[in-house]
Amino acid sequence: MQKAHASEPLRLFPEKLFYKIGEASEVAGVEPYVLRYWENEFPTLQPRKTKSGQRIYTKKDLDLILLIRRLLYEERYTIDGVRRKLGGGLPERERVAEPQTVSPAAVTVAPQQHPDAERIVRTVRERLRSILDRLS
């Protein structure tokens, strides 16, 4: 398949309930691997998958693909710029969980687990308190 240039008109697509990745890529004028890449980069693009793992795109997915294509190829947005424009935030693989605060008193250790467990925990707590004191 030839890559569509920004100046080329996009192909019209038949009205169907679902489109396979080859059909979706043909409509958008990009290779199938580009659509798979976009799925990783844009959390809002998540086509359904059949039991066999085949991607099936809806009309709504195609509209989103065409929007992404326009923003990237015609309006020259970066991947991050498109992500922000779509309001999708970071892709799943780049998301970091919010740190949770745990008080040292909430940590309990059963001494039977390790003979030096109490001493180790006490040392760790002292070091953490020292670090907290330096930071505040």
N, C-alpha and C positions, 0 to 999 in steps of 0.2 A: 504494500500500500504506500502510496506517495503521501508525504506530509502536506497538509493543506497550508497554504500561506495565508497570512492575515488578510490579504486583499481578495482571496478567493471566496465566493459565496459558499455557505455551508449547504450540504445536501439536505433536502427535505426527507423526512422519514415517515414511513407509514404508521398510521395509528394502530398500536397494539397495546396489550396490557403489559407485556414484558419484552425486553430486548436482551439478546446475548451480548457478551463483551465485544465480539466481532462487529455486530451491528452498531453498537454504541460507539465504538471507535471509528467506524466508517462515517457515521453521522457527524462526529466531532472533527474528523480529519486528523486524528492522531492514532498512533499505534496502540494496540491493547496494553502493552507494558506501561505506557504513559498513564492510562486509566488506573492500572494497579498501583502505580507510584502515587498518583493523586489521592487514592484511597488512604494511603499511609500518611500523606501530608495534610489532608483536609478532613477533619473529623466529621464534618457535615455530609461528606460523600461516603455513604456506607450502603452499597447495594445488598440486596438479599442474596442468599446463596441457597442452591438446591441441596437436597440430601447428598448429592454426589460432589458438592463443593463448587458447582458452576455458578458464576455470578449472573444475576438477572437484574436488569436495570428497568426502572419505571420511567414514565414520562417526566415525573418530577426529577428523577436522577439525571435524565438527559438534559433537562433545562439547567440544572446545576453544573453539569459538565460543560455545556455551552457557555455559561457565565464564566466559569473558571478559565476556559480557553480564551474567551474575549479579554478578560482581565490580564492574563499572562501574555498573550501573543499580540493583541491589538493595543491595549492600554499600557503595556509594558510594566505591570506590577511585578514585584518580587513574590516568591512563594509566601514569605512572611506577610507581605502587604495584602495578598489575597486572603490569607488566613484571617487577618484582622478585619478585613472588609466583610468577610462572611460571618464573623463573630464566633469562629470555631475554636479560638485559642490554640494551644499547642497540640500537636499530634500525640496520641496515646503514649508512644515510646519516649516522649520527651517530658511528660508530665511528672512532677515530683510531688509526693504526698506532703501535706502540711505537717510540720513537726509537731509532735505532741509533747506537752509538758507533764512530767511525772515527778512528784515530790520524792526526795530520798526516803522519807518515812514510809512511802507506799511500797517500797521494794522490800520483799521478805525472802529469805533464803532458808531452806531446810538444811541444817548442819549435816545431816546424814548424806547429802549428795556429794560432798567433798570434804575431806578432813580440815582443810584450811579455808573453807568457804566464808566463815564469819570474818576472818582476818582479811581476806581478799576484798570482801564487800566493804568492810570498814576503810580499807586503804583507798578503794575507788571513791567512796563517798568523800573522804578527806580531800582527795585530789580534785574532785568536782567542785567542792565548796571553795577550794583555793582558786580554781579557775573562775568561778562565779564572782568571787571577791575582787579579782583583778579586772574583770569585765565591767563591774558596776562602780 
